[in-house]
Amino acid sequence: MTKESVVGADVTTQLASEAGCHLNSGCGFPAPGLNEFDFKPIFSIGSVDFTKPMLLSIICALLVVGFFWAAFAKPKLLPGKLQLVGEIGYDFVKRSIVLETIGKKGEKYVPMLVSMFFFVWIMNIMSIIPFAQFPVMSRIAFPVGLALVVWITYMTLTFKKHGFVGGLKNLCWPSGIPGWVMFILVPIEFFSNIFVRPFTLAVRAFANMFAGHLLIVMFSVASWYLLSPSIGALYGSVSFVVAAALTAFELLVQFLQAYIFVMLASSYIAGALEEAH
């Protein structure tokens, strides 16, 4: 079976179909790699390929919009189960992240940040959903796109609040620092706030999902490969336990990455709205 014949290049699925590939069958261990993140186009429009991660991202967006639409389309004083779950999720982001980080000034940004939190979280959760089995945020384009939304919001609010000169001062000129230090500090602050912040915001979300998915696939493949009537079966069972434990741990990481992403986005917005640096 060639890589091109497998949508998503899912090594685990490939091995399952090649049932003879085990420890003592003469085939080497098919270690997963970057091929796990390559996908055959579902369809193409000109030079644009529509792939599985794109489809999953659309599904995730529809799930988030559909859930909150259903929960709050006809809100009641005494909420039903769906509205109650929606209110708990909304209040969690609002009170635990936005108001804690930005304060009362952050009220108007709550809808955007709530949407971002659940969108990132659901895209991460796709890694453990049957048939999906892929964290969308492990493709760098998606965290980069979301980081750009945060960065544009951050820059817009900074210059809208302080004007051009005041905005540059907010970004580059820390208060309470001796003047002789500014020669070194101003370029560092400028580079950090303009370039490093969006870069680290994107890479943090991407790298955690990328590494987590690769580890789970590695131990899943090893479990199958070591399954044989020999001592390898013992190692295979250990590998299976590790894969299950990593999947459970990944559930926590998926939530934390969404939380951290929105918390950092809130901190950038708070910095843009502050009078002093």
C-alpha positions, 0 to 999 in steps of 0.5 A: 500500500502506497502513502498516496493510497491512504488519506491522511497517511495514517500509519496505524490504519496502514499497519492494520491493513497489512496484518503480517507486519509484526516483529518476527515477520521480517519487516522493519518497524515502520516508524511514524514521522512527518508522513503522519501529517501529510494528507491526500487531497479530498478534492482540489480547486485549481492549485488549492487542495482541500484536505482532511485538516481543512474539513475537520476545522470546518466541522469544529467551527460548525460544532462551536457555532451550532452548540452556542446557537442552540444553547442561547437561541431561546434563552430561558430564566430557568435554563435547560441542560444545553443552555446550562452547559453553554452558560458554564462554558461561557462563564468559565472563560469570562471569569477565569480568563478574561476578567482575571486578566483584562478586568472589566474592560475585557467584557466586550472581548469575551465573545471573541475569546470564548469562541477562540477557546472552544474552537482551539479546544475542539480542534485539539480534541479531534485527535481522539475522535474516531475517524478523525484521529488528528489534532487540527492544531498540529498543522502550523497554518491553523495556529498561525492563522489564529495567532494572526487574529490575536496579533492584529487585534493587539496592534489595532487596540494598541494604536487605537487606544494610544495613537501612533506615537503613544502606541509605539511607546506602549510597545517599546518604552517601558516605564521606570527604566533608567534612560541609559538602558533604553538603548538596549531595551527598546529594540528588544521590546520592539522585536519581542512585542511585534514579532516574538509574541505572535510567533511563540503563541502559534508555535506553542499551540502547534508544537504541543499538539504535533508532539503529542500526536506523534507520540501516541501514533508511535506507541500505537504502531509499536503495540501492533508491531510487537504483537506476536507469539513471543516475548515481543507480546509483553513489550507490545502490551506495555506499549499499548498501556503507554499509548492509552496513558498518553491519550488520557494525558493528551486530554489534559494537554488539549484543554490546557493549550486552549486555556493558555492560548486564550489567556495569552491573547487576553494578556496581550489585549490587556497590555494594549489597553493599559495606559502605561507599558 
